[in-house]
Amino acid sequence: MAATRKELMLAGMVLLTIPLSAEIALRVTHVPFEPQLYQPDRDRGWTLRPKTEGVVAVETEQQIRINELGFRDKERQYEKPENVLRIAILGNSWTEALQVPIEKTYGAVLEQLLNERGCFPGKRVEVLNFGVAGYSTAQELLLFEQEAWKYRPDIVIVAFYSARDVSNNIRALNNTANPAQSPYFVYDGEKLVLDETFRALPAVQDREIRLEEWKATVTEHVRVLQAINAMQRFGKTELALAAVQEKAEQSGVDNLEYGIYTAPTDPEMVAAWHVTEGIFHRLLDAALAHNVQLRIVTLANRPQVLPDLAKREELLRKLGVRDLDYADRRIREFGAREGIAVTNLAPALSAYAEEHHAYLNGFTARNLGMGHWNETGHRLAAEVIANDLCRGVGTGVVTQGGAQ
């Protein structure tokens, strides 16, 4: 028996009432939902979405805002004011630092310290944060060549997290959630060239990028869609983590990050180091072309700063190495050969962790020693970098970092 017009109208009203009621309930209860922070990008794989804001739960819950030019930083302008010295920091999630308030990130603390100490007489220092989660050194190079130089920095710091950055620079070892969408540099004979394979992906085509931006804009104004989007992202994240774990198990190691604590013998890791050093060469050329000083800061990996020495010793025995500093030494020696100033954070941060029995990673009893830096970790990193900048900026002197 066919439904009457009245019955159809009633059914339609019910269908409209359910999502409307849900929308009202979500708004009244002020349930926070994570904004869509990232967008596909044809040049670098992905970028942060300009002017995006909301509550993000990444190890901790933080109120996040991305500035108008697409970075987690205060508002900046391309034009550099007079009597300002600018430092641009290129990095991944450790520099983006969604886990702490923006004023507690090591970039923000570094800016404050350099101005308080007057390390550059007659100059006000601005430290610009160009960190984007998941970025490899290859993407950081592209970011500098395409965007960061426009801010006219005097110094560019590459924040190098060796536990991930070396392997993420080649397709075969990249264990991020979406390695296919990352750009890579490869050697064509002796020449380092960009592998543009990622640009053929549907996700980075202009039509798809516009569609994603439209969907993100609509979602920002509809709480029901935010809830659905959050659930979908959670599911994708779980699948991605499972895929990474499966890849690690198939490769016969417990943790893919451990490969940087010893001289490489695996052909893929040998290739990864070769490409990484090639990218640094190109970064140096790009910096010199814009009259910018290049510096490298090797960030302290989690095992290097464990306050529990017994756990460190256990890992050393497991890996069959005498220390956890191979990558730091290699980068330091590379910098010495190429005239690039290098700061290793691990010695000072490790000493602090031991002396104070303090965890520099993690935020609760459940994740201490895991995840990203907490506020103490960021503060210490800023202090070490500030010390080295105040002692030797512009000299090309290679330093190991340390508290004054």
Secondary structure, DSSP 8 states (H G I E B T S, - for coil): ----HHHHHHHHHHHHHHHHHHHHHHHHHT-------EEEETTTEEEE-TT-EEEEESSSEEEEE--TTSSSSS---SS--TTEEEEEEEESHHHH-TTS-GGGSHHHHHHHHHHHHTSSTT-EEEEEEEE-TT--HHHHHHHHHHTGGGG--SEEEEEE-HHHHHHHTSTTT--SS-GGGS-EEEEETTEEEEE-GGGGSGGGSHHHHHHHHHHHHHHTT-HHHHHHHHHHHHHHHHHHHHHHHHHHHHTT-S-GGGGGGS---SHHHHHHHHHHHHHHHHHHHHHHHTT-EEEEEE---GGGG-S-HHHHHHHHHHHT-S-S-HHHHHHHHHHHHHT-EEEE-HHHHHHHHHHHT--SB-SSTTTTTSSSB-HHHHHHHHHHHHHHHHHHTTTT--------
